[in-house]
Amino acid sequence: MSAIFANLWGRLVGRPLLITPESARDLTAYLMGRSKMSGGFIDQNQDVHAVSDLMAGVTSVKGRSDHADQFYRVIDGVAVIPVRGTLVHRLGLHPHCGMTGYDGIAQKIDRAVSDSSIKGVMLEIDSPGGEVSGILELGETIREAREKKPIWAVADEKAYSAAYWLGSQANRLIVPKTGGVGSIGVITMHADYSERLKDDGVKVTIIAAGTHKADGNPFEPLPDDVRDRVAADVEETRQLFAQEVAKGRPGLSIEDVLATEAQCYSADQAVEIGLADAVQSSKSAMSDFIAKLSGRTVIGPIQSKGASEMDEPNDGNRPENTDPVDAKAATSKGVDAKEAVDGERKRIAGILTSKEAAGRKDLAEHLAYDTEMPVEAAVALLAKAPAAQSDPLAAAMSGEPNAIIGDDGGKEAQENRPSKASSIAKSYASATGHKVKG
């Protein structure tokens, strides 16, 4: 077995893992398929490793060169840091062989926080989880870093177990429609090779100093008392996991987190119970983040009830891409966020599809998107506004008997003159006291 696979084997068996059961089984099957065991040794391609060494984790990974200058991609001031594949304690700066190291992620976050050109950090997560070792420190690093610069995370497409632990420490966690999060639990495996060794005619004699020195070794069945102790350790780690998630997401209690019982959730389910903040594509989430960092106030999609003001989403002013309402504000007034979103959509549609909107497209869009005017009032206002003429130039000229066409005063006056839509909306606001956006 090559050194990299031998190292992974030593990390996989006999240790608590923050990973989905399916991924643990897949990794085990894959490594078993890559290896051959005989007489307490695993060998492949003339690389031989003692199983006892692998279980102790003493096999090292062959060194490789890192691209020292390529810390992360930068998109409009946002450092994009990948969190992909199986997550392990130490692997260096860059992902390798389907694994990403906690140490490398921490280095990138530290660099981004200290880089004056970086306005925020986006964690791009696609991972089933990984090792327990190192996860607590990295989670704390993320939580501390978000106090200095905003950190968002997107589960593109999955953030399970250890990966969710990390994502939950960001200011905001977004999940695409087809993505998933959760698996807040711990799993460990014990490999018993005693029957296999017996068939091979091999008997392993363990000589250890200390009653528990050889607990959990792979050469004999796992005793009940050892199993109970391992199970207690695994549960203790799950409790720690829940505590850290609750710290990262104040809207959730430890009891809420534990109640998930390590279940994996779809995007909609995750937002519903507060494990995530929004259902949104990674591309749209990045656009929101960039807009937020630039100071633009725009309307975004549904978010979970526990999100903070800094975490409020942003998006372009286009209804086809967004849920056009501030769900947090609606929630604070005691209004269900989904009902508020549906109501706002109906209001916009009522204005834009009214017969009075025909020939008055610009004004209709202004009233729909830039004001909170009720449908009835907007339709009444549209009915009083002049419709677009088939020949706009002729219509404009007929209304200006002394019009002067030239390159000077006429053009400047046109540029400084408020639009009819703006004037009408402001008049309405002045008369009714109704809020006008923009």
C-alpha angles and dihedrals in degrees: 000000000000117000094252093054093042090053092050090049091054090051094046105052125063095006132099111258134195095213138111116268091238092056092046090054092046093051092048093049091046094051092044088053091051094049143059122208126205132156095353094310133103117212138178132158090003092301108125125192130178111238089224089058092049092050089051090049094233096134110105130215117244110252120255135183120264125211093239098189098048100081098150146328116268121212116183092327096319118118109217111209118187120222102185142152124358111351118224136179102247126013105130132249101317135048114259136185093355094311135106124201124227087219092059093048090050092051091052093049092049090050092049093049092051094044109096091203092061115086098180146351129242117198107209103204128192107150142121090214134257145198128008092216110094098007097104093053093047092048090053090048091056093046092050093044093054089063088063101037130007114263122197127182131202123197098218095195109331140007108181131166110328089014090054090048088060095042092051090061093062123095089247135014120202127189126195117232092259095041132096143204139186133063090147096180144089131246135186134181135209120205114209111195096168095108092045091051091047090055089051091051093247124136118189118208114201117207112186137164109221128040096254099034094107098035112143096013115160097233098076138031117278111261117230095242091052091047091052091051092049090049090052091051091050092051091049089055090050090054090052090049091054092047092053093047089052090051091052094044108037091185089072127069124215088250091054091053095046090048090067087072091208093300120159115232135204119236095263093046092049093054091045093058096036102254090119136023107222146004104233141131118262091243092053091045090054090050089051092050094049090048091050093050091049091056097246114146108218137153121264143185131280114299133191120268094246098059118119126231091260088056096055110129126244132201143157118288093258120116094208090064100039148038097246103223139076098248094189092057091047091051092050089058092054094256120134108249095224092050090049091051092049091048093051092049091052091049092052093045091048092057098041096046097044117114088237089065091066109110091007100077098142094049092044092052091047092052092045100046106023101042138042092226115150117247094250094052093044093050091049090051092048091051091058095047119090115256121236114274124232087235106036094179094054091046091050093048093049089058093051109060092174097037115160116206114200147109099269133047097006094057094044091050090050092053094049096044115102116241120258090243091054093046093049093048092049091048090052091049092049092050099043105024088233115153117254120198123219 
